[in-house]
Amino acid sequence: MNGLSDVRLTLHSQELAAGQRNDARNLMRSAPSGLSLWGLFWHRRHTRKALLTLTPEQLKDVGLTREQAREEGVKPFWRI
């Protein structure tokens, strides 16, 4: 599993910042279904670390700048 499939975490946090609804279904949308709370935390930590390792070409493919990737990648796993 690589970080490219989970860049949705970044995009989801941008949607929340833009004022979209903040309910439980939206919070879990970017993670695989059936995760426990600890599973969700592990998933966030793993994918955020992977986001920090993407090359400039990979970031361009997913439509993120290095700054956006770093901003999402350094968030603690408990933050959305």
VMD Tcl script that builds the backbone (N, CA, C; Angstrom):
set m [mol new atoms 240]
animate dup $m
set s [atomselect $m all]
$s set {name element resname resid chain x y z} {
  {N N MET 1 A 0.853 -1.180 0.000}
  {CA C MET 1 A 0.000 0.000 0.000}
  {C C MET 1 A 0.892 1.234 0.000}
  {N N ASN 2 A 0.570 2.177 -0.836}
  {CA C ASN 2 A 1.392 3.384 -0.855}
  {C C ASN 2 A 0.543 4.600 -0.483}
  {N N GLY 3 A 1.188 5.721 -0.281}
  {CA C GLY 3 A 0.504 6.925 0.154}
  {C C GLY 3 A -0.352 7.575 -0.908}
  {N N LEU 4 A -0.148 7.236 -2.170}
  {CA C LEU 4 A -0.919 7.873 -3.227}
  {C C LEU 4 A -2.410 7.603 -3.089}
  {N N SER 5 A -2.776 6.402 -2.661}
  {CA C SER 5 A -4.185 6.072 -2.567}
  {C C SER 5 A -4.846 6.769 -1.398}
  {N N ASP 6 A -4.068 7.383 -0.518}
  {CA C ASP 6 A -4.641 7.976 0.675}
  {C C ASP 6 A -4.458 9.477 0.769}
  {N N VAL 7 A -4.189 10.086 -0.320}
  {CA C VAL 7 A -4.073 11.540 -0.344}
  {C C VAL 7 A -5.440 12.162 -0.075}
  {N N ARG 8 A -6.455 11.332 -0.154}
  {CA C ARG 8 A -7.802 11.814 0.151}
  {C C ARG 8 A -7.875 12.427 1.541}
  {N N LEU 9 A -7.014 12.014 2.474}
  {CA C LEU 9 A -6.995 12.622 3.802}
  {C C LEU 9 A -6.750 14.126 3.713}
  {N N THR 10 A -5.824 14.510 2.877}
  {CA C THR 10 A -5.538 15.926 2.693}
  {C C THR 10 A -6.728 16.640 2.079}
  {N N LEU 11 A -7.273 16.048 1.042}
  {CA C LEU 11 A -8.397 16.675 0.367}
  {C C LEU 11 A -9.603 16.771 1.284}
  {N N HIS 12 A -9.821 15.757 2.104}
  {CA C HIS 12 A -10.936 15.784 3.037}
  {C C HIS 12 A -10.767 16.893 4.067}
  {N N SER 13 A -9.551 17.073 4.585}
  {CA C SER 13 A -9.342 18.129 5.570}
  {C C SER 13 A -9.565 19.509 4.958}
  {N N GLN 14 A -9.243 19.660 3.672}
  {CA C GLN 14 A -9.506 20.925 2.999}
  {C C GLN 14 A -11.012 21.156 2.858}
  {N N GLU 15 A -11.766 20.103 2.595}
  {CA C GLU 15 A -13.216 20.225 2.506}
  {C C GLU 15 A -13.797 20.643 3.848}
  {N N LEU 16 A -13.288 20.063 4.930}
  {CA C LEU 16 A -13.773 20.437 6.253}
  {C C LEU 16 A -13.460 21.895 6.558}
  {N N ALA 17 A -12.268 22.329 6.175}
  {CA C ALA 17 A -11.891 23.721 6.403}
  {C C ALA 17 A -12.775 24.664 5.598}
  {N N ALA 18 A -13.285 24.191 4.474}
  {CA C ALA 18 A -14.148 25.018 3.641}
  {C C ALA 18 A -15.572 25.086 4.189}
  {N N GLY 19 A -15.836 24.383 5.292}
  {CA C GLY 19 A -17.135 24.510 5.926}
  {C C GLY 19 A -18.126 23.414 5.605}
  {N N GLN 20 A -17.669 22.297 5.086}
  {CA C GLN 20 A -18.596 21.212 4.814}
  {C C GLN 20 A -18.980 20.539 6.120}
  {N N ARG 21 A -20.048 19.723 6.080}
  {CA C ARG 21 A -20.552 19.048 7.270}
  {C C ARG 21 A -19.473 18.186 7.905}
  {N N ASN 22 A -19.488 18.188 9.211}
  {CA C ASN 22 A -18.485 17.446 9.972}
  {C C ASN 22 A -19.184 16.354 10.778}
  {N N ASP 23 A -19.679 15.301 10.126}
  {CA C ASP 23 A -20.318 14.206 10.836}
  {C C ASP 23 A -19.461 12.951 10.746}
  {N N ALA 24 A -19.845 11.921 11.466}
  {CA C ALA 24 A -19.015 10.711 11.560}
  {C C ALA 24 A -18.806 10.054 10.205}
  {N N ARG 25 A -19.799 10.057 9.345}
  {CA C ARG 25 A -19.632 9.426 8.033}
  {C C ARG 25 A -18.564 10.137 7.223}
  {N N ASN 26 A -18.532 11.457 7.246}
  {CA C ASN 26 A -17.505 12.199 6.510}
  {C C ASN 26 A -16.117 11.956 7.088}
  {N N LEU 27 A -16.018 11.781 8.401}
  {CA C LEU 27 A -14.716 11.580 9.023}
  {C C LEU 27 A -14.097 10.256 8.612}
  {N N MET 28 A -14.904 9.264 8.353}
  {CA C MET 28 A -14.397 7.945 8.018}
  {C C MET 28 A -14.306 7.718 6.514}
  {N N ARG 29 A -14.744 8.638 5.707}
  {CA C ARG 29 A -14.835 8.438 4.268}
  {C C ARG 29 A -13.510 8.046 3.630}
  {N N SER 30 A -12.409 8.604 4.078}
  {CA C SER 30 A -11.141 8.360 3.410}
  {C C SER 30 A -10.417 7.115 3.910}
  {N N ALA 31 A -10.940 6.478 4.921}
  {CA C ALA 31 A -10.300 5.283 5.458}
  {C C ALA 31 A -11.103 4.046 5.049}
  {N N PRO 32 A -10.448 2.903 5.022}
  {CA C PRO 32 A -11.171 1.669 4.709}
  {C C PRO 32 A -12.300 1.435 5.709}
  {N N SER 33 A -13.378 0.852 5.259}
  {CA C SER 33 A -14.508 0.619 6.152}
  {C C SER 33 A -14.171 -0.473 7.154}
  {N N GLY 34 A -14.827 -0.442 8.289}
  {CA C GLY 34 A -14.661 -1.466 9.306}
  {C C GLY 34 A -13.495 -1.268 10.249}
  {N N LEU 35 A -12.855 -0.110 10.217}
  {CA C LEU 35 A -11.721 0.126 11.111}
  {C C LEU 35 A -12.208 0.508 12.504}
  {N N SER 36 A -11.493 0.030 13.502}
  {CA C SER 36 A -11.735 0.499 14.860}
  {C C SER 36 A -11.136 1.900 14.977}
  {N N LEU 37 A -11.340 2.526 16.109}
  {CA C LEU 37 A -10.759 3.857 16.308}
  {C C LEU 37 A -9.240 3.793 16.228}
  {N N TRP 38 A -8.636 2.761 16.850}
  {CA C TRP 38 A -7.186 2.625 16.786}
  {C C TRP 38 A -6.721 2.293 15.372}
  {N N GLY 39 A -7.536 1.533 14.655}
  {CA C GLY 39 A -7.210 1.236 13.259}
  {C C GLY 39 A -7.214 2.503 12.419}
  {N N LEU 40 A -8.186 3.370 12.673}
  {CA C LEU 40 A -8.260 4.646 11.973}
  {C C LEU 40 A -7.038 5.503 12.293}
  {N N PHE 41 A -6.659 5.535 13.565}
  {CA C PHE 41 A -5.483 6.304 13.956}
  {C C PHE 41 A -4.229 5.773 13.272}
  {N N TRP 42 A -4.057 4.444 13.248}
  {CA C TRP 42 A -2.904 3.846 12.594}
  {C C TRP 42 A -2.906 4.187 11.111}
  {N N HIS 43 A -4.080 4.098 10.479}
  {CA C HIS 43 A -4.206 4.402 9.052}
  {C C HIS 43 A -3.787 5.840 8.770}
  {N N ARG 44 A -4.253 6.773 9.584}
  {CA C ARG 44 A -3.876 8.180 9.403}
  {C C ARG 44 A -2.378 8.368 9.555}
  {N N ARG 45 A -1.798 7.771 10.594}
  {CA C ARG 45 A -0.364 7.932 10.837}
  {C C ARG 45 A 0.445 7.375 9.666}
  {N N HIS 46 A 0.078 6.200 9.220}
  {CA C HIS 46 A 0.799 5.545 8.130}
  {C C HIS 46 A 0.703 6.353 6.826}
  {N N THR 47 A -0.480 6.796 6.484}
  {CA C THR 47 A -0.649 7.501 5.212}
  {C C THR 47 A -0.070 8.913 5.259}
  {N N ARG 48 A -0.113 9.530 6.408}
  {CA C ARG 48 A 0.494 10.864 6.515}
  {C C ARG 48 A 2.006 10.786 6.409}
  {N N LYS 49 A 2.612 9.764 6.985}
  {CA C LYS 49 A 4.051 9.575 6.829}
  {C C LYS 49 A 4.400 9.314 5.371}
  {N N ALA 50 A 3.573 8.528 4.690}
  {CA C ALA 50 A 3.821 8.227 3.274}
  {C C ALA 50 A 3.722 9.492 2.432}
  {N N LEU 51 A 2.823 10.379 2.794}
  {CA C LEU 51 A 2.647 11.626 2.050}
  {C C LEU 51 A 3.928 12.460 2.071}
  {N N LEU 52 A 4.664 12.395 3.163}
  {CA C LEU 52 A 5.908 13.158 3.281}
  {C C LEU 52 A 7.010 12.622 2.378}
  {N N THR 53 A 6.873 11.400 1.897}
  {CA C THR 53 A 7.931 10.787 1.087}
  {C C THR 53 A 7.667 10.869 -0.412}
  {N N LEU 54 A 6.553 11.457 -0.822}
  {CA C LEU 54 A 6.235 11.515 -2.246}
  {C C LEU 54 A 7.192 12.443 -2.987}
  {N N THR 55 A 7.487 12.075 -4.203}
  {CA C THR 55 A 8.355 12.895 -5.056}
  {C C THR 55 A 7.547 14.066 -5.619}
  {N N PRO 56 A 8.215 15.094 -6.129}
  {CA C PRO 56 A 7.490 16.208 -6.739}
  {C C PRO 56 A 6.568 15.758 -7.878}
  {N N GLU 57 A 6.987 14.762 -8.641}
  {CA C GLU 57 A 6.146 14.265 -9.737}
  {C C GLU 57 A 4.885 13.593 -9.200}
  {N N GLN 58 A 5.016 12.822 -8.135}
  {CA C GLN 58 A 3.861 12.169 -7.534}
  {C C GLN 58 A 2.906 13.196 -6.935}
  {N N LEU 59 A 3.457 14.211 -6.291}
  {CA C LEU 59 A 2.607 15.267 -5.736}
  {C C LEU 59 A 1.855 16.000 -6.841}
  {N N LYS 60 A 2.529 16.239 -7.943}
  {CA C LYS 60 A 1.873 16.892 -9.071}
  {C C LYS 60 A 0.737 16.023 -9.602}
  {N N ASP 61 A 0.956 14.701 -9.660}
  {CA C ASP 61 A -0.075 13.777 -10.135}
  {C C ASP 61 A -1.345 13.843 -9.297}
  {N N VAL 62 A -1.201 14.027 -7.990}
  {CA C VAL 62 A -2.373 14.075 -7.119}
  {C C VAL 62 A -2.855 15.501 -6.855}
  {N N GLY 63 A -2.159 16.475 -7.423}
  {CA C GLY 63 A -2.621 17.859 -7.335}
  {C C GLY 63 A -2.289 18.566 -6.037}
  {N N LEU 64 A -1.176 18.206 -5.421}
  {CA C LEU 64 A -0.770 18.845 -4.175}
  {C C LEU 64 A 0.580 19.516 -4.331}
  {N N THR 65 A 0.778 20.567 -3.568}
  {CA C THR 65 A 2.096 21.199 -3.510}
  {C C THR 65 A 2.883 20.546 -2.383}
  {N N ARG 66 A 4.189 20.765 -2.361}
  {CA C ARG 66 A 5.030 20.232 -1.281}
  {C C ARG 66 A 4.562 20.792 0.057}
  {N N GLU 67 A 4.177 22.062 0.071}
  {CA C GLU 67 A 3.714 22.690 1.314}
  {C C GLU 67 A 2.429 22.034 1.818}
  {N N GLN 68 A 1.479 21.762 0.928}
  {CA C GLN 68 A 0.237 21.103 1.330}
  {C C GLN 68 A 0.512 19.707 1.877}
  {N N ALA 69 A 1.399 18.983 1.226}
  {CA C ALA 69 A 1.744 17.628 1.673}
  {C C ALA 69 A 2.422 17.669 3.041}
  {N N ARG 70 A 3.316 18.615 3.225}
  {CA C ARG 70 A 3.991 18.738 4.520}
  {C C ARG 70 A 2.997 19.114 5.611}
  {N N GLU 71 A 2.105 20.051 5.306}
  {CA C GLU 71 A 1.107 20.480 6.288}
  {C C GLU 71 A 0.255 19.302 6.759}
  {N N GLU 72 A -0.170 18.462 5.833}
  {CA C GLU 72 A -0.969 17.290 6.191}
  {C C GLU 72 A -0.109 16.219 6.841}
  {N N GLY 73 A 1.108 16.043 6.352}
  {CA C GLY 73 A 1.964 14.974 6.835}
  {C C GLY 73 A 2.445 15.124 8.250}
  {N N VAL 74 A 2.540 16.338 8.753}
  {CA C VAL 74 A 3.032 16.545 10.106}
  {C C VAL 74 A 1.913 16.611 11.146}
  {N N LYS 75 A 0.676 16.511 10.718}
  {CA C LYS 75 A -0.440 16.508 11.677}
  {C C LYS 75 A -0.368 15.267 12.545}
  {N N PRO 76 A -0.733 15.391 13.820}
  {CA C PRO 76 A -0.813 14.207 14.662}
  {C C PRO 76 A -1.951 13.300 14.189}
  {N N PHE 77 A -1.847 12.013 14.461}
  {CA C PHE 77 A -2.825 11.058 13.953}
  {C C PHE 77 A -4.224 11.271 14.498}
  {N N TRP 78 A -4.373 11.943 15.619}
  {CA C TRP 78 A -5.703 12.136 16.190}
  {C C TRP 78 A -6.428 13.334 15.590}
  {N N ARG 79 A -5.742 14.165 14.829}
  {CA C ARG 79 A -6.388 15.317 14.193}
  {C C ARG 79 A -6.891 14.951 12.806}
  {N N ILE 80 A -7.972 15.565 12.446}
  {CA C ILE 80 A -8.549 15.336 11.111}
  {C C ILE 80 A -7.965 16.316 10.126}
}
mol reanalyze $m
mol bondsrecalc $m
mol representation Tube
mol addrep $m
